[in-house]
């Protein structure tokens, strides 16, 4: 059985807007759940493509495609409680403070459930979902690195979509991006090319 509190948190992700788009003036932006689903699909497709020749992709062994999907689905799960903090707020809080808050939220959600409420979060052993989230946060595996890339790729592709709808103040979303894998960098170049083609019609 999936505990009710997990179902409720999953549903809440569908109601949490991506705050950066709101601040850019987009009235009905995607939700965190929208972003999570798209990130997972991009990550899965990238992993499958890279696994076709994993050595050429810079990997010592094939990526675990199932783990890639699970990491992507969990990567922003803490936002069901914290919401999607805008960059300006995250910068004031600092990355360690934000990560600590996210970690506490994940433990509050998953640890009591995994241990049937019989232990406190401090006493319990971490469940699989929490261990995966820690792995993503720390970029502790090739799969986690790929999901970080997919997260940024989904961001810029969504920015492109909003620009195609007429939004004209999203240049910052395209700058200062770095990539763990050449395949991710290549896909980013393809998205940039689509943007440049669109610019000719603006």
N, C-alpha and C positions, 0 to 999 in steps of 0.2 A: 504493500500500500504506500502511496505517496502521501505524506502528511499534509494536512490542510494548509499549514503555514507555508509550505513550499509552493503549493498551488497558488496561494494568495500573492506571494512574492513574484512568481512568474507573471501573473496577471498584471501586477503593478508596473512591471517593466514596459507594458504596452501603453501605459498612461504617462510615462516620464518622457518629456520632450528632450531632444538634444539641444542643450542651452546655447551653444555657439551660434546655431542657426537662428534662434530667437533673437539674440543680440544683434545679428546681422540684418534683422528686419523681416525675416521669413515668418509669415503669420501662422502657418500650419506646418511646422517642420516634422521630419521623421521622428519616431520614438526611439528610445534605446533598444526596444525589442526589434524594430525595423533594422536598425544598424547591426545588431547582434546576428540576426538571421543572414543578412547580406555578407557580413564578415565571415561567417562560418562557411557559406557557399563559395566565396572567393578563396578562402584558405583550403578547402577541400579540392577545388579545381587546380590550384597551384601545386598542392602536394601530389596529386595524381600525375600532373605533367612533369614535375621534377623527378618523380620516382621512375619514370620511363628510362632515364639515364642518370641515376642518382650520383654517380661519380663525376660526371660532367657538370652536375649542378652544385658540386662542392661538398657533397655529403659522403660520410664514411659508410653509411648503410641507408637503406630506404627509410623514408619517413613513415611513422605509424599514422596512417590516415584516420583511423578511429580516434586516436588521441588528439590529432589536429582538430577534428570536429568538436570534441568535448571541451578542449581548451578554448576554442572560439566561442562556444555557447556560454561558457562561464566567465569570459574575460571582463565583462562589465556588470556582472550580476549584483555586485554590491551597490550599484546605483539604484536598485529598487528601494533602498533606504536612504542613501546619501543624495540621491538624484545625480544628474549629470552636472557636476560643478564646472562653471565656466573657467576658461584658462586664467582669467584675471584673479579669480578666487583661489584657484589651485596654486598660483604663483605666490600669493600672500601666505597661504597655509604652509607652503613648502612641500616638496615631494615626500619626505619621510613622514610628515604629519598626515598627509592624505593617505599614504599607503597604510599607516597604522590604523586609521579610521576604517578603511576598506577591509583590512584584515579582521578587525573586531566585528564588523557587520557580518562577514562571512562565517566567523566562528559562532556568532549568536544565532545565525540561521541554521547551520548544518550540524554543529556538534551536539546540541541537545537531541536533535532528531536521530542522529546516528547512534546515540547511546540510550535511546528510549527515555530520555529525561531523567535518568538515574544518576548522572554525574554532572558536575559543573563543567563549564568550558575549559577551566584550567586543569581538571582532573582527567578529562577524556582524551583518548587518542584521536588524531585527526582523521576524519572520513576521507574517502577518495576524492570527493568534489573539492574539499578544502585543500588537499595536497596538490591537486591539479591547478587550482587557482594560485597557490604559492609558486608553483612551477612557472606559470605564465608571468606573474609579477616579477620574478627574479630572472626571467629569460634563461631558465636553467636547462633547456633542452633545445635541440634543433627544431622540434615541433613548436615550442613556445616562440622561438625566434620567427618562425614563419607566420604565426598568428599575429605577432606584432606588425609584421609587414602587411598582412592582409587588413588589419585594422586601419592602417594609413591609406592603403589602396582604396578601401571602401569610402573613406573620408573624401579623397580627391574625386572619386567618381561621382559621389553625391554632390560635391561642389560643382562639378561639371553639369550635372543634371539641373541644379538650381540656376546656374548661369544660362543654360539653354532656355530656361523659363523666364529669363529677363533680369536675374539678379546680377549686379555689377560691382559688388564691394567684397569679393571673396578672394582677392589675390593672396592674402596672407596664408590661406590654406594650402597654397602650392609651394611655399618656400621653406627652406631649411629641413627638408626631409632626407633621411638616410635609410639605407636598406641593408638587411642582413644577407640577402641573396640576389645574385645577378638576375634571376628570373623575375623577381619583384621589381627591380630597377627597369628591366625591359618592359614589363607591363605598364609601369608608370610612364615610360616614354611613349607608349602607345596611347595612353589616356591624354597626355600632353598634346600629342599630334591631333587627336580628336578635338581638343580645345582650340588649338591653333586654326584648324579648319573651320570651326564654328565662328571664330573671331572674324573671319572674312565676310560673314553674313550679318554681323552686328552693325 
